[in-house]
């Protein structure tokens, strides 16, 4: 499986002529999506770093190339944030900045740090997290574009212009977009909550550095608001996909990845705080997943309607399984900056 993944990243997904990786490739040469988004490059970094942790002989070369591409094209040092995407030839960058790609940048950079111990990537993960979580999320953003709007704190603004000014009405007319939906995305708040704790673990190890206290405080605040906004808010059970700046549900579909991030965040918060409330929430949500999301034929239903029936409002296919797999791992591994390192240092690595 590792060989298959590395072959794909060294093969058709790679742009041999101009460098970097395509967003997607189709069944025929030249088909697919030849843009160069940071989002997809994050998963090249994460895959290569994970393969390096696993000890694969070819992983370091792939990781070094991905880091060179990231440094040259995506990292914006003055902003301390990533650029969103480029065209195939690296001539035009998108006039948009997004927190979704930034979030996966934090995940990827922590993976790189865990694989290489290069603190540059850990420190960049901290810069991004501090700006998004301790800055944008903590302050909130009103529906009229005024930052710090009443009652909006801890609902993360997702969409920005190239100068990182918030665009709170972005995609209001297309709220169910799978990557850039309107409003606050409940699952992303849960994911950021967990990433704060992985970052805290990275900062608290090795050199004896103390992680900022706000990482735990903000992780709890993000989690509490996301659960209050998202869990069983519309007369049914399950987490809604998105809410408006007033906290009311906008897209009611229940996404499997959101439920996975809920149990993952609760698991890691319990590991850190030992607060039994998080363990109880984790058990409640696992029971809901088993009852409604797990497909007896294998995998999980990617999306359910408000009536808890299979739906295709946001996703029309089975997009991924990595959120679900990680959710099953966290109860069985120690808290580390990356999932790969946590698995490597757990009894699971001997199986």
N, C-alpha and C positions, 0 to 999 in steps of 0.2 A: 504493500500500500504506500509506503514512503517512497519507494522507487517510482511508482506510478505518478505520485504528486510531483516529485522533482523532475521527472521526464516531461511532464506537462508544462512546468514552469521554465524549463530549459528549451522546450520545443515550440509548439504552435502558439502558445500564449505569449511568448517572448517576441519582441520586435527586434530582429537581428540587425535591421538596417539603421534604426534610429535610437535603439535602446529603450528600456522600460518594458512594460507589459500592457497588453490590450485589455480593455474592460471585459470582453467576451469574444470567443470565436465560435463560428457556426460550423455546420457539417461540411461545407465546401470552402476551399481556399478563397480568401477575400470576403467571406461572409462573417457577420457578427458585429461587433462594436469596437472600432479601432481608436476610441478615445483613451486617454491616459489619466484616469481618476486616482486621486490619493486613496480613496476608499479601498479600491482593489489592490493598490500597492501595499497597503497596510497588511493585507493577508499574505502577500508574498513575503514581507518581513517576518510575519508571525510564523508562517510555515517553515521558512528557512531557519529561523531561530529555534523553533521546536525540534527540527531535524538535527540541528547542532547539539542541542541538549541531549538528544537521544543517541548521539555519537556517530551520526552518519558521515562518511568520509568526504562526501561532496557538498555538504551543507554550507561550509564556511565560504566557499567561492561564490555560491549563489547569494548568501547573505551580504557579502562584501559588495557585490554588484548592486543589490537592492538598496543598500545604505548609500552608495555613491549617487544613485538616481534620486533618492530621497533628499539628500543634502543639496544636490544641484538644482532640482526642479521644484520641490515641494516645500522645503523648510523656509519660512519667512522669519529670519532672525529678529528684525526690529519688532515685529508683532508678537513673536514667541508663539506663533500659530502656523498651521499648514495652509498652503494654497489648495484649492478644491480640485481642479483638474486642468488638463491641457489637451490640445488636439494631438493627432498622431505625430506631427512633426515638431512638437514643442515650440510652436510659433505663437499660439494664442491661448492665454489662460482664461478661465471662466470668470465672469464678473459676478461671482457669488462665493460666499464662504458658508460652510455648514458645520454644525456641531456634531452631526452623526459621524462624518469622516474624522473630525478631531477626536472624538471619543475612541474610535478604533485606532487612531494614532497613539493615544495613551496606552491602549492595550498592547499594540505592536512594539512601542518603544520600551515598555516594561519587559516584554519578551526578549528584545535585543539585549537589554541590560542584564537579564538573568542568564543569557547565553554567553555573553562576552565580558561582563563586569565593567563595561565602559560606562562611567557615570554620566557622560554627556547625554545619553539617551534617557536615563532615569531623571536627570534634571530637566530635560525638555518635557517629559511627561508631567513633572510637577508644575512647570510654567503653564502648560495647557490646562491642567486641572484647576489651578488657582484662578485662571482667568474665567473659565467657564463656570465652575462650581462656586468658588468663593467670591466671584465677581458677578457674572451675568445671572446665575441662578439665585444667589443670595439676595440680590437687589430686586429681582423680578422685572417684568416688562408688561406694561399695560396694553390693552387692545388698541389704544390710540397711538401706540408707539412711544409713550412716555415711560422711561425706565423708572422702576420703583412704584408702579401702579399699585393701588391699594389691594391687598390680598393676593398679589401675584407672586410673592416670594417663594422660591424653591420650585416654581414651574419654569423649566429651562427653555429660554428662547432658542430655537433651532436654526434660524435662517438670518443671514447677515449680508450686507454689501461688502465690497472688497476692503473697506476701511473698518470692518467689524462694527458697523452700526446695525442695530436689530431691525428686522423686517417682520413685524408681528402679524401682518396680514398675508404673508406669502402663502400661496396656494389655498386661499380661502374658498375659491371656486372649485378646487380639486382636493378636498380635505383627506381623501383616502389614499393619497399617494404612498407607495410602499417605502420610499426613501426620504421624501420631503413633504410630509403631511402638514396641514395647517394646525396651529396650536401647539400644545405641550404633549409630548409623547411619553406616556406613562412608563413604558418599558425602558426608555432611555434614562429616566430618572433613577430607576432601580439599578440599571447597569452602571451608571456613574457612581451610585452609592457603593456598589461593590468595588469598583476600580479605585475609589478613594482608599479603601482598606488594603488593596494590593500595593498601592503606592506607599501607604503608611508602612507596610512590611518592608518594602524596598529601602525606605529611608531610615528604618530603625535597626538595620542589620549591619554587620561587618565593621564599619569604621566608627561605630558608636554614636552616630548622629541621631539626634532626636527629631522625630517627625513632627510637623506642626500640629498643634492640638486641634486646629479647625478641620483636619482631615476626618477625624472620627465624628466630631460634632456635626459637620456638614453631611457626612454619610447618613447619620441618623435622621437629620432634618429632611433630606431628599427622600429617604425611604418612607418616613411618616406621611409626608404630603402625597407621595405617589400612591400609597396604599389607600389613604383617605379619598383621593380623587378617583382611583381606578377600580377598587375591588367592590364588586356587587353594588354599583351605584345606580342602576337603572331598573331595578325590580327583579333582575336575574342574578345569577352567580357568575363569577369569572371577572377578569380584568378587561376593561374597555381599552381600545387602542389609543385614542387621543381625547384630550379635553381642551376646552377653550380657556381663555385667561381668567375666567370666573370659576374654573374648576368643574364646569358642567360637561358631561360627555358630548363629544362631537361625532366620532366614529365608534360605534358600539361593538364592532366585531371583536371577538376574543382571539388574539393571536397566540399561537403556541409559544413563540419565542418570548413573549411578555410573561407568560406564566413561568417559563423556565428561568427568566431573570429574577422573578419574584422569589422563587424558592432558593435560588443561588444567593441572592442578597441576604435573605433571612438566615441562611446557613452560615455565611461568613460573619454577619453581624453577631450571631450567637457565639461563634468561635471566639470573637474578639471581646465581647462584653459579658458573656455567660448569662445574659438576661433571658429567663425562661420564656418570655413572651415571644421572642423570635423563633424559638424552637416550636412553640405551639402554632405559630403562623405557618411555619414550614410544613408541619404535619397536615394542617388544614388544606393547604394548597396542593400538596402531593395527592391527597385524597381526591381533590377536584380533578387534577390531571388524570389520575387513573380512571376516574368515572367518566370523563368527558373527552379527553384529548387522545388517550392512547388508542391507537387503531389495532384491533386484534390481528390484522394482516401484517403488521409491522409499522414502525415509526409512529409519529403522532399526526393527527389532523393539523395541517398548518394554520387553519383558521376556522372559527365557528361563528355562527350568527348570534344575534341577541337571544334567540330561542335555543341556542346550543346545538344547532344542526350544522353540518359541514357547509362552508360558504366560500365564495371566491370574489368577494368585494375588493380586497386588497391584493391577495395573491391568487393566481390561477393555477399554480402548480405546487410541487413540494420543493421549496426554495433551498432549504439547508437543514442540517441536523446538528450543527455544532453547539447551538444554545442548549439543546436538550441533553446532549452528551456531557457538556460541562456541568449542567445541573446535577447529573447523577454522580459526578466525580467529587464535587466539593465536600460532601459529607464524609468522604473516605480518604482525603488527603490533607496535609498541613497547609496553612496559609502561607503562600509564597508570592513574590511579585508576578510570576507567570504560572499558568496551568501546567505547562510542560515540566518546569522545575518541581512543582508540587508532586506531580505523578512520579518523577524520577526519584524523589526522596521519600516515597511512600512504599508500603508493602506491595502495592499494585505493580510496581516495576519488576518484581520478581516473578510475576505470573506469566 
